[in-house]
Each structure stands twice: as C-alpha cells, then as structure tokens.
Amino acid sequence: MHDEAKLINKAVRGDSRALSELLREHYSFLYQYALKMTMNKMQAEDITQETMLRAIEKISGFQGRAKFSTWLLSIASRLFADRIRRKEREKAWLREEQSLRAIRYETLHKMDEWPEALQALGELSGEIRMPVLLKYYYGYAQEEIAAMLDVPVGTVKSRLHNGLKQLRKELAKHEEA
Amino acid sequence: MKKHSANDPDQQWFDEAMGDAIARFDASHSPGVPELDAFERLVQARKREARKRLWRDLTLFWLTACFVFGSMAWVLERNWIWFAALQVAAAAGGAGFVACNFGRRTWSKWKS
C-alpha cells in the first residue's frame, strides 16, 4: 500500500517507470472488470488498452482522492458507457448475443461449466450490469458509482433495483426449469 | 476490492447467488500480464505522442490567433463600424454556442 502511494507520487510527477509498474500491477484487475462488464473478450481487451492510454494521458491530474484502482475502473466504465451510447441500437442485441455465446463457450472450456448466475449476469444490459457489479461485487457506494459513471444517484438506484430484480427473475426461472 | 455491507439483504442475496460464480469466472479468465518493458514502451510512446499533439495544437492556436488578430486590426483600420459589427456578431455567436452546449448537457442529464 505504502509502495503504491510512492509509485503514484512518482508517476504523477512524470516518472514513466513508476507509471508502468502501476499499470502492470493493475492490468489483470482492470481486464477482469472489463470482461465482466462487456462479456466480450475483444471489447474487454480494447477497453483495457484504451483505459491505460487515457491513464497515461491524465496521470498528471490524478489527485489521489480515490484509489488508483477506482480511478482506472471509472475511466473504463465511462469508456464502456460511451461505447453503449454510440452503438447502433438495432445491431446491439445481435452482437451481445454473439459475444455472450463466445464467452460462454470459452468459460465452459476453462471452468467445465457455465453457471446460471453468469448467464443471468450476461443477459443484463451493459448499462445495468456495470452498477450491479460495482455495487455488489466491488463494494462501491451508490454515490461513488454515480460519480464514476457520471450519472445522477437516482439513476444508479433505479438501475440497481432493475438489475437485481432481473437477476432474481432469471435465476428463479432457471431453478423452476 | 472494498468491504461489502454485511446487513444488506440484497448484498447477502448477491453474495450467495452470484458471488462464487463471478469469482470463479474471474479466476478462470486471468490474462497473461505482459513484461514491465512492454508497459514502459507503451507509456513512453503515448507520452511522446501527447507531446507532439500538444505542440501541434499550440501552433495551430497561435496561428489562428495571429490571423484573427491581424484581420481585426485590418478591419479596424479601414472601417470602425464594420469592426464593431464583427465584434457584436462574435460575442453573440459565442453566447449562442455556450447556451447551446449548456442546454444539451442539461437535457442529457435530465434524460438519464
């Protein structure tokens, strides 16, 4: 922790090696978040790379009010939210279906199973999946999520409510079947 | 990762129904982390690119500023009424641009 603070200080002052070490330390964490958020391997790689490039550009403005990992997550979340906004609506559903199928296939290969919980999570829209993961998996407060995603707290609350409702419904459906 | 609130029923439900599956998903998809050298090359290349872009933008800014200032000085010398009209038009355009952007941002916040 102390080491990380030192690295951050050096990186903010322009030390390229310190910044490289920080990015390397957070690479897996960032990629895993991007993968859960997108449920798409290629998009996750793209977002991880783009987040690191943004971090390199903006590191001099990092004030340390939040943890470095939180800062990276908020950059990645905003990049993904921008992508969702830019996506053509009619093709989005088809693309999400295809990428979910691809990640399901790969996970089956690696874990020997595709839990219903992941299927339910994958079926949430990206806009809803992000706050659900940030709140219930990463443990951020609603206000922090609102700041990270640059949306009002009320929006976060309603997305969390809808997200959990949909997850419960999907899992109940699977249990009944 | 942060601490979860233990007495939130939604949190408890999520931990029980989803937490384990997501943690295993994370573990099975941990990426191969590149060597430190690769990160250093990326950082240095990006910084170089950003510096180049900054110089290009600064050059463009000063060239445009010189052109605008020169043109205005030329107009002022020839006809001060035209100069005043241009100033008023520029001020109105600026105000309109700011109002438009502010309106769009408020609208998108309200919509979300």
Interface residues (C-beta under 8 A of the other chain):
Chain A: S16 R17 L19 S20 E21 L23 R24 Y27 S28 Y31 Q32 L35 K36 M52 L53 I56 E57 E106 T107 K110 M111 P115 E116 A117 L118 A120 L121 L133 Y136 Y137 Y138 G139 Y140 V151 P152 T155 L160 L164 L167 R168 L171
Chain B: M1 K2 K3 H4 D10 Q11 W13 F14 D15 A17 M18 G19 D20 A21 I22 R24 F25 D26 S28 H29 S30 P31 V33 P34 L36 F39 E40 L42 V43 Q44 R46 K47 A50 K109 S112
